[in-house]
Amino acid sequence: MNDARSLVSAAAAELSAAGVPSPETDTVMLLAHAWRRSAGEVRHAMILQHDVDTDVRDRFTVLVEERARRTPLQHLTGTAGFRHLELSVGPGVFVPRPETELLIDLALPHLPRGGVLVDLCTGSGALAFAVKQERPDADVHAVELSDHAYAWACRNRDDLRLDVELTCGPAQSAFPELAGAVDVVVSNPPYVPEDMVPTEPEVRDHDPQIALFGGSCDGLRIPVEVASRAAVLLRSGGLLVMEHAEAQGESLPAAIARQGGWVDVEDHPDLTGRPRAVTARRP
């Protein structure tokens, strides 16, 4: 059972039994990593039932065992895809999710040529780097509180060779020199309610708590504080784009509206139709 199809089939069954949500996709990605090939090449090898060398099979077996213990796929491969980028990730940094890509779609139409964008709570730098990669003309700045996540963001900046200003510190007081001069603020802040334990082992056991919990029983304290900072940074007419939990599709827009100094507060669904992001504009 050394051919690619058999290896993937057996490993997918093992991951499925362990409760991994996407076992076949994950096994293909793990074999691609062990084999140093692309996922497309692995799928082609599966069709042709190509044999896999023993050393590759051994590396793959170890990776599958780790994934069955619910170590995140991205920690095992060391990368996470986001928009058109491949980001380096691992322990100490939040793994970017596909649903967060919505924030880029909401932000870019409101970013003028040569405009200024700030990413508050940048984590791996996913939002900031995606904007810079898609809009090289933009002046992009990002801040991250965690030393560990900041180190990952710096690594991604250097690897991707994207000119983004990164700083380590609290989002609530970031970039005083940009007050009133920013066109768009994007943020994927911590927003999980403090008394809620995530059910997915990959999140509960591996995502850093500093990136998860929103600092209050409803998870809104930190998002509201970040929105307050955005209000200071944004120019008149500037836009805030902020991710939130599915259950916060009404509560976070309401909390932002209560701050005052915002107009056109609106919530937006992700591709699955779930509430995902709020936008608000400075008058």
HELIX and SHEET records of a PDB file:
HELIX    1   1 ALA A    4  ALA A   17  1                                  14    
HELIX    2   2 PRO A   23  TRP A   35  1                                  13    
HELIX    3   3 ALA A   39  LEU A   48  1                                  10    
HELIX    4   4 THR A   54  ALA A   68  1                                  15    
HELIX    5   5 LEU A   73  THR A   77  1                                   5    
HELIX    6   6 PRO A   98  GLU A  101  5                                   4    
HELIX    7   7 LEU A  102  ALA A  107  1                                   6    
HELIX    8   8 LEU A  108  HIS A  110  5                                   3    
HELIX    9   9 ALA A  126  GLU A  134  1                                   9    
HELIX   10  10 ASP A  147  LEU A  160  1                                  14    
HELIX   11  11 ALA A  171  SER A  173  5                                   3    
HELIX   12  12 PRO A  176  LEU A  178  5                                   3    
HELIX   13  13 PRO A  201  HIS A  206  1                                   6    
HELIX   14  14 GLN A  209  ALA A  211  5                                   3    
HELIX   15  15 ARG A  221  LEU A  233  1                                  13    
HELIX   16  16 GLU A  246  GLN A  248  5                                   3    
HELIX   17  17 SER A  251  GLN A  259  1                                   9    
SHEET    1   A 2 THR A  79  PHE A  82  0                                        
SHEET    2   A 2 LEU A  85  SER A  88 -1                                        
SHEET    1   B 7 GLU A 165  CYS A 168  0                                        
SHEET    2   B 7 ASP A 139  GLU A 144  1                                        
SHEET    3   B 7 VAL A 116  LEU A 120  1                                        
SHEET    4   B 7 VAL A 182  SER A 187  1                                        
SHEET    5   B 7 LEU A 234  GLU A 243  1                                        
SHEET    6   B 7 PRO A 275  ARG A 281 -1                                        
SHEET    7   B 7 VAL A 263  PRO A 269 -1                                        
END                                                                             
